[in-house]
Amino acid sequence: MSEGKIIEYIDQGRLVCALCIQDKGQRLHLLTLSNRLVNLSEKRATHISVSRIPTERPREELIHRLREIDTARESLKAEINIKELWELIKDENESFDYKYLAQLCFGDDVTDDHVAALVRALFEDQLFFKMKDGHFLPNPEEKIASAIRQMEEERQKEEKLISGSDWLKRSLKEGAIINSDSERYVVDNLIDLALNQREAKEYKFVKELLERAGITDTAEARNILVKLGIWERDEHVDLIRYNIPQSFSDEQIEQAVLLNKKPVSYNGYEDLRHLDVFTVDGADTLDFDDALSIERDGDHMQVGIHITDVSSVIDAGSILDKEALFRASSLYLPGKEIPMFPPQLSHDRLSLKKDHERQALSLLVNFDMNGEIFDYRFVPSIICIKRHLTYDHVNNIYETEKDTIFHWLYRLALKRQRHRVEQGGALILSLPELSISIDKDNSINIGLVRQETPSRMMIAEMMILYNWLAARFCRDNRVPTIYRAQKEPSEKLGLEDGNYIYYVFRQRRKLQPLNIDVEPLPHSGIGLDSYINVTSPIRRYFDLISQRQMLNFMFRGTPFYNREELDRIITQVTAVIKDLNTVKRNRHNYWIIRYLETRAGKPIPAIVLDVLKGRYRVILTDFFITAEIKREKESRLTAGEEIYVRVTKADAWNDILDLEHVRT
């Protein structure tokens, strides 16, 4: 019988000291220190005293006695060094009863209070012992070490939560100033949350941090970053998501500045400075990597296509070469350019600047007056740019003057394109290029730039010609390089109804994916038997590799890279290019939707691309993107039909564009 005994039990994670007033068999009727009467199963007791106190005394006296016992036990508990106790018995592979452990702590003469104090101590600090079936078992050292690490992590986490939430609340009122690693940790986790929401690495932590700062919606992370001044309203989040570097290190910039002073080498380069070499680019172009020259000699014309020799400035394996390999390509986004090389170098020593001598890899092609090639050669050269022309300037010359070199070059370009279509089966699927510009006041301007103007046609066809003949040079001389190939489309569609945009979108679906490999295979899309990219070595790493291969072969009779090295480069660069294309596509869509946010309700021209179950997929012909509209029951739209739609909801940040058909 337990009547009159001191009972200790666990209630809501705490040990309770009580007096058994009545023992009803399996149930004990207890009086607690807080003057409460409770019923308890005897199985729940963690310690039952041997000694008894009279229960017939007044309740106040019983509670006073309980308090004395509780105080005594707390005092004894404070004397127990649990770690020393654990070290005494840690190597003994057995469990120990309460009394034995109390005797190790206090000596042989132990009372109920000593034993209860031990139980209290081991219950409150469960690091070194675990309780099982009325005994204590020492925990293994590995488990203790792991638990200590976990407790330290929890302590550090709590410190971060306290300091981080305080900093966030203060920063939202006063503005963010990041002075410590802990504050940077908060910002980094807010960025991760804004990008990935529930997939964020420290989602639970940052969610709790926000709650402590009084913010319950994790979707507010993006707005918080904007309010703190960490992000702009139109932050380029994909640059963060895909780990795309936006600047160059001090060491890289220092190297770029040094390379600008590298003198032009004439050794082994043919002097072509007498040629009237000119560039044709956009008005905002700052890095010029290609130029042309045209000379007439009797019944034939010689076209020179000159590509800046980047390989003579950028050594393979150098700090800038490694960075270019990592970046893979320059990235051009609305309002932002992320170059492959530091601008200090790409706009200067690498660029074909007017009135500056430059090393180049030139292609000299001789045409008869019918535009047929009868001779060509690649040559390392020294050139000097005489003129920088823009596309608009050349178009103006073409339209206002007669019988200029540009008229002949345009006719040649048309002939080359027609040859690719008729002989090689090329598909001409070009559409106007979408031009997006952002003014200083964040107003968005969107326009379409025609690609079939005389100036753009002649430059495009000359670059295609250079890349094709460069591919043949490498193939015929067994110089391994990075070829671009494409199998025949699964189907070739006709332009029956005259709707060119509808045709282009449908035909592009039938194209086979590009194949990047060291094997020279046909490129059906361009209509040529082999093809490489080598005309933009400032902007594309593959072009630099191919240029390095060709020049090394010309100077030393052997390629710079072997096939295995090229395979490794292809694997690395193609993965990055895929990400860059995604970033570019997403960013264009972002700005289009941002633009459409201001045009809610206004009619927008579209073409029905697909009739689907419950919806239509349409082409927005002002922007060349696809979207979907709901298919109403009474709707009878057909593929290829020209319609108007209007915006019902546009949210660029969340990539939402809801449209509806405008019935006329």
Beta strands, then each sheet from edge to edge (+ up, - down):
strand 1: 5-11
strand 2: 14-23
strand 3: 27-32
strand 4: 37-41
strand 5: 45-52
strand 6: 96-97
strand 7: 129-132
strand 8: 135-138
strand 9: 270-271
strand 10: 277-281
strand 11: 290-297
strand 12: 300-308
strand 13: 331-333
strand 14: 336-338
strand 15: 357-368
strand 16: 373-390
strand 17: 433-438
strand 18: 444-449
strand 19: 483-485
strand 20: 515-517
strand 21: 604-612
strand 22: 615-620
strand 23: 625-630
strand 24: 642-651
strand 25: 656-662
sheet 1: 4+ 3- 2+ 1- 5+
sheet 2: 6+ 8- 7+
sheet 3: 9+ 16+ 10+
sheet 4: 9+ 16+ 15- 12+ 11-
sheet 5: 13+ 14-
sheet 6: 17+ 18-
sheet 7: 19+ 20-
sheet 8: 23+ 22- 21+ 24- 25+
end
